[in-house]
Amino acid sequence: MARSQSTESGLHTRPKTSMSSSEARENLPSLVKQARAISTPAESLAAHAVEIGPYNKGGVWLIPEVDAQAAIEREERLKAQIAKLEEELENLAIAEFVRDRVESASGRTMSGVEFVRALGFDDIADELESG
């Protein structure tokens, strides 16, 4: 289990194992061997990591490749999920605008440029008008 420590910006997770730089230098072959032996990634980068730094104060984490690859995959999935959610949010905003416009319509038509401006895309509307 990784250690946690509160900071001003929130929870700061630290690896359960910490070594001085000198100790890590002496034990590097065995640290690498242990890291390579890990075949199943942990949920957190801190779970299998070894914190290394002067006077055991950290600064560098030695992380098994399997954990690093899993973190990269999680990051890519999250980026794709965020992009999808942003697109859905944009579609909902447009739908809400159209719904409000239909409800308040007086029968007056709106040009494409006016519509684009109403959505908040003034730069695109300016291009269309100068176009």
Wavefront OBJ file of the C-alpha trace (Angstrom):
o trace
v 0.000 0.000 0.000
v 1.339 3.429 -0.924
v 1.757 6.113 1.714
v -0.370 9.231 1.482
v 0.429 12.681 2.689
v -1.755 15.783 2.592
v -0.467 18.853 0.806
v -1.981 22.236 -0.029
v -3.052 20.919 -3.427
v -4.657 17.778 -2.023
v -3.553 14.225 -1.386
v 0.014 13.362 -2.349
v 0.634 9.631 -2.731
v 4.101 8.251 -2.130
v 5.552 4.782 -2.690
v 5.788 2.532 0.343
v 9.499 1.957 -0.308
v 11.964 4.822 -0.053
v 15.736 4.774 -0.435
v 18.578 7.202 -0.394
v 20.427 7.727 -3.669
v 23.439 5.843 -2.341
v 21.344 2.898 -1.176
v 19.528 2.740 -4.518
v 22.812 2.859 -6.431
v 24.094 -0.115 -4.428
v 20.840 -2.046 -4.867
v 20.029 -1.109 -8.460
v 20.498 -4.615 -9.946
v 18.145 -6.152 -7.381
v 15.641 -3.271 -7.734
v 15.543 -3.800 -11.493
v 15.166 -7.552 -11.030
v 12.243 -7.036 -8.637
v 10.591 -4.532 -10.993
v 10.961 -6.874 -13.975
v 9.395 -9.722 -11.995
v 6.117 -7.801 -11.661
v 3.755 -9.019 -14.373
v 0.418 -7.539 -13.285
v 0.069 -3.761 -13.192
v -1.136 -2.079 -10.028
v -4.027 0.390 -9.942
v -1.598 3.142 -8.910
v 1.898 4.023 -10.066
v 2.897 4.330 -6.409
v 1.985 0.749 -5.493
v 5.114 -0.919 -6.902
v 7.334 2.176 -7.130
v 10.488 2.825 -5.150
v 11.092 6.438 -4.163
v 14.738 7.454 -4.447
v 16.408 10.657 -3.344
v 18.989 12.244 -1.128
v 18.429 11.460 2.545
v 15.311 9.391 1.694
v 13.485 12.590 0.733
v 12.485 11.418 -2.730
v 12.758 13.167 -6.028
v 12.687 10.147 -8.350
v 10.489 7.087 -8.587
v 11.645 3.779 -10.033
v 8.506 2.307 -11.615
v 8.093 -1.152 -13.184
v 7.470 -1.029 -16.939
v 4.187 -2.913 -16.573
v 2.864 -0.129 -14.310
v 4.118 2.632 -16.604
v 2.509 1.006 -19.671
v -0.770 0.524 -17.807
v -0.716 4.192 -16.719
v -0.150 5.296 -20.314
v -3.088 3.143 -21.453
v -5.297 4.584 -18.676
v -4.294 8.096 -19.694
v -5.160 7.431 -23.355
v -8.555 5.968 -22.382
v -9.279 8.976 -20.176
v -8.284 11.416 -22.931
v -10.630 9.657 -25.364
v -13.423 9.637 -22.781
v -12.941 13.357 -22.074
v -13.025 14.166 -25.799
v -16.248 12.184 -26.171
v -17.836 13.897 -23.162
v -16.784 17.330 -24.440
v -18.406 16.575 -27.791
v -21.589 15.391 -26.062
v -21.619 18.540 -23.919
v -21.247 20.704 -27.021
v -24.119 18.847 -28.695
v -26.284 19.332 -25.600
v -25.497 23.051 -25.564
v -26.486 23.351 -29.223
v -29.653 21.344 -28.612
v -30.546 23.555 -25.635
v -29.977 26.675 -27.725
v -32.151 25.350 -30.557
v -34.883 24.313 -28.083
v -34.875 27.769 -26.490
v -34.864 29.411 -29.898
v -37.843 27.342 -31.093
v -39.762 28.102 -27.875
v -39.175 31.840 -28.182
v -39.432 32.061 -31.965
v -41.714 34.741 -33.238
v -41.685 33.343 -36.719
v -38.705 35.486 -37.666
v -35.973 33.633 -39.480
v -32.320 33.845 -38.533
v -29.416 33.950 -40.947
v -26.630 31.408 -40.667
v -24.254 34.132 -39.469
v -26.703 35.203 -36.736
v -27.100 31.566 -35.713
v -23.323 31.076 -35.517
v -22.967 34.278 -33.451
v -25.764 33.140 -31.118
v -23.767 29.978 -30.453
v -20.822 32.140 -29.385
v -18.630 31.623 -32.437
v -18.098 35.291 -33.331
v -14.761 34.586 -35.017
v -16.363 32.120 -37.414
v -19.252 34.534 -38.063
v -16.753 37.300 -38.854
v -15.034 35.013 -41.379
v -18.370 34.156 -42.970
v -19.300 37.829 -43.306
v -15.949 38.877 -44.734
v -15.775 35.848 -46.852
l 1 2 3 4 5 6 7 8 9 10 11 12 13 14 15 16 17 18 19 20 21 22 23 24 25 26 27 28 29 30 31 32 33 34 35 36 37 38 39 40 41 42 43 44 45 46 47 48 49 50 51 52 53 54 55 56 57 58 59 60 61 62 63 64 65 66 67 68 69 70 71 72 73 74 75 76 77 78 79 80 81 82 83 84 85 86 87 88 89 90 91 92 93 94 95 96 97 98 99 100 101 102 103 104 105 106 107 108 109 110 111 112 113 114 115 116 117 118 119 120 121 122 123 124 125 126 127 128 129 130 131
